[in-house]
Amino acid sequence: MTPPVDSATTVAALKARVLAFVRERDWEQFHNPKNLSMALAAEAGELMEHFLWATPEASQAIAADPAKRAKIADELADVVIYALEFANITGLDVASAIDAKMAANARKYPVEKAKGRSEKYTEL
């Protein structure tokens, strides 16, 4: 069996895999929006830790370093796994949520105002 890759794996398949993993371990009893959002934040912090105090340029080098890349990938996976489990527990559709947020962001950040700028939409 070939390992899953982004270009061939659906969000639904990932959500199902996470849900099966959780159910096999009887962990749903611990998974609620509060606990999962906190776990998600904790894992995001662990991802950020790899880049703490690095300049933007150095952060690019850190992300490309083969010795560090696997650890960074593990932390990213933890973040995504908790996000998918949050979606499972709350019944949120990830693709729909992303689509709605991208549409809202497009309204907040029209290309003609936001292109090449990093200001918040209220400052454009």
C-alpha positions in Angstrom: 0.0 0.0 0.0 1.4 3.4 -1.0 1.4 6.0 1.7 -1.2 8.8 1.5 -0.2 12.1 -0.2 -2.0 15.4 -0.3 -2.7 15.1 -4.1 -4.6 11.9 -3.6 -6.1 12.0 -0.1 -9.4 13.6 0.7 -10.2 15.5 3.9 -13.0 12.9 4.5 -10.4 10.1 4.4 -8.2 11.9 6.9 -11.1 12.6 9.2 -12.2 8.9 9.0 -8.7 7.7 9.8 -8.4 10.0 12.8 -11.9 9.0 14.0 -11.1 5.3 13.7 -7.8 5.8 15.7 -9.7 7.7 18.4 -12.5 5.1 18.6 -10.1 2.1 18.8 -8.7 3.7 21.9 -12.0 4.8 23.4 -10.8 8.4 23.5 -14.0 10.1 22.4 -14.9 10.3 26.1 -12.1 12.8 26.5 -12.7 14.7 23.3 -14.9 17.8 23.6 -14.5 21.2 22.0 -12.7 22.7 25.1 -10.2 19.9 25.4 -9.5 19.6 21.7 -9.1 23.4 21.2 -6.6 23.4 24.1 -4.7 20.4 22.7 -4.7 22.1 19.3 -3.2 25.3 20.8 -0.6 23.3 22.7 0.5 21.5 19.6 0.6 24.7 17.6 2.9 26.0 20.4 5.2 23.0 20.0 5.3 23.7 16.2 6.2 27.4 16.9 8.9 26.3 19.3 11.1 25.1 16.4 11.3 28.7 15.1 11.5 30.6 18.4 13.9 33.5 18.2 14.8 32.7 14.5 14.8 35.5 11.9 12.4 35.0 9.0 15.3 33.9 6.9 16.6 31.5 9.5 13.1 30.0 9.9 13.2 29.1 6.2 16.5 27.3 6.7 15.2 25.5 9.8 12.2 24.2 7.8 14.4 23.0 5.1 17.0 21.3 7.3 16.5 17.5 6.9 17.5 16.8 10.5 14.8 19.2 11.8 12.2 18.7 9.1 10.9 15.3 10.5 10.3 16.8 13.9 8.5 19.8 12.4 6.4 17.5 10.3 5.4 15.6 13.4 4.3 18.8 15.1 2.3 19.9 12.0 0.7 16.4 11.9 -0.3 16.8 15.6 -1.9 20.2 14.8 -3.8 18.9 11.8 -4.9 15.7 13.6 -6.4 17.7 16.5 -8.1 20.1 14.0 -9.6 17.1 12.2 -10.8 15.5 15.5 -12.2 18.9 16.5 -14.2 18.9 13.2 -15.3 15.3 13.9 -16.5 16.0 17.4 -18.3 19.2 16.5 -19.7 18.0 13.2 -18.0 20.8 11.3 -17.3 20.3 7.6 -13.7 21.4 7.1 -14.0 22.0 3.3 -17.1 24.1 3.8 -15.6 26.1 6.7 -12.4 26.8 4.6 -14.5 27.8 1.6 -16.6 30.2 3.7 -13.5 31.7 5.4 -11.7 32.1 2.1 -14.7 34.0 0.7 -14.8 36.2 3.8 -11.1 36.8 3.5 -11.5 37.7 -0.2 -14.0 40.4 0.8 -11.8 41.7 3.6 -8.6 41.6 1.5 -9.5 42.6 -2.1 -6.5 42.1 -4.4 -6.4 45.7 -5.4 -5.9 46.8 -1.8 -4.1 44.0 -0.2 -1.6 42.7 -2.8 1.9 42.8 -1.5 0.8 44.3 1.9 0.7 42.7 5.3 -1.6 45.2 7.1 -4.8 44.0 8.7 -7.9 44.5 6.6 -9.0 47.4 8.9 -5.8 49.2 8.0 -6.0 48.9 4.2 
